[in-house]
């Protein structure tokens, strides 16, 4: 890679990442921005290493694709926090850390004498980010939460699925990813405060609250109309009983198109014009006064009138045909991309999104999804620089090179299960 951490916005800062699979993304985001992130695992390895799928279908600890995805751009050490010598080592590392991220149950680190009150005594400027299901306080703070529990209690599942069936969650776990991303944002806010005052802070992240922030216009509809939005499958409830269809099957996949009026009426009329050229009778559809129908004004009766012919029209065409013509005709339609589409997407290729990372332990190079931002001048504000660490890969580098422990001391710590 051409980009080094020294060229990036968080390059001066060190992150100590104590999280398990519930918080790894937070440190990954900071690492992508150039921070020096050290992932801390128990000597037997993080439980995240057991999360599949696995490279080559080999369930070895160093071949978890989950671990690869969320621990790239990190160095890794092993450390037993429940051993007194392990806690002493952590305190020594914290002294030079700018951020500490953890996802233990509330009170766990305090019970070990490693809570924020203790760490801030060692390093008053440290920012500590705690990522838990429900936060550090409140009646639910001590409750465990799986992904389905969290997505349900965050309100997301109520809006997901078909109206005549039970609520659904996304197939890939998202609950702790939302909390982790919120943790990275909170870390930057606390960092801004530290830059102004020199003081660290404790950032308390509730994944439930993070998910509750993702519910689109549902909270606003409740505040404005006192209405609870319902899950609608391929439709979106816009106001009261009004709804519009969004997702449509086409000849080779799906497209998204949301029927709208008001300022978007020209897009609607352009679609009907294309349908007419395709042999559809759209006289009744064009007679509707779309220009007077703002958001939330399309009634079920109008929607029922247009769904049949629109569905038939979309099914006649491929995604590529619909996309190309929609751009030409200025119709607000877009294709639903599959994972294979994304892997070959010309926009992502043009921006150099996919990044090859060497895996010398496997004798190969793997393409990874790359940086999530670029500079306006095309410069890299974020980048992938290293693959995820092997178990204990940087023990000698950090304990020996940075804490000045001798080889004999490191070996003694290993033998007694401290590292």
Secondary structure as UniProt FT lines:
FT   HELIX           5..7
FT   TURN            9..12
FT   STRAND          14..17
FT   TURN            21..23
FT   HELIX           24..32
FT   TURN            33..34
FT   STRAND          36..41
FT   TURN            43..44
FT   HELIX           47..50
FT   HELIX           55..57
FT   HELIX           61..63
FT   HELIX           65..71
FT   TURN            72..73
FT   STRAND          74..78
FT   TURN            81..82
FT   HELIX           84..94
FT   TURN            95..96
FT   STRAND          99..102
FT   TURN            106..107
FT   HELIX           108..111
FT   TURN            112..113
FT   HELIX           116..122
FT   TURN            124..125
FT   STRAND          127..132
FT   TURN            139..142
FT   HELIX           147..153
FT   TURN            154..156
FT   HELIX           157..159
FT   TURN            163..164
FT   HELIX           175..197
FT   STRAND          202..206
FT   HELIX           207..212
FT   TURN            213..214
FT   TURN            216..217
FT   HELIX           218..225
FT   TURN            233..234
FT   STRAND          235..239
FT   TURN            240..241
FT   STRAND          242..245
FT   STRAND          247..250
FT   TURN            251..252
FT   STRAND          253..257
FT   HELIX           262..264
FT   HELIX           265..277
FT   TURN            278..279
FT   HELIX           283..286
FT   HELIX           290..292
FT   TURN            295..296
FT   HELIX           300..315
FT   HELIX           319..329
FT   STRAND          333..335
FT   HELIX           339..343
FT   HELIX           346..350
FT   TURN            351..352
FT   STRAND          355..359
FT   TURN            360..363
FT   STRAND          364..368
FT   TURN            376..377
FT   TURN            391..394
FT   HELIX           396..400
FT   TURN            401..403
FT   HELIX           407..415
FT   TURN            416..417
//
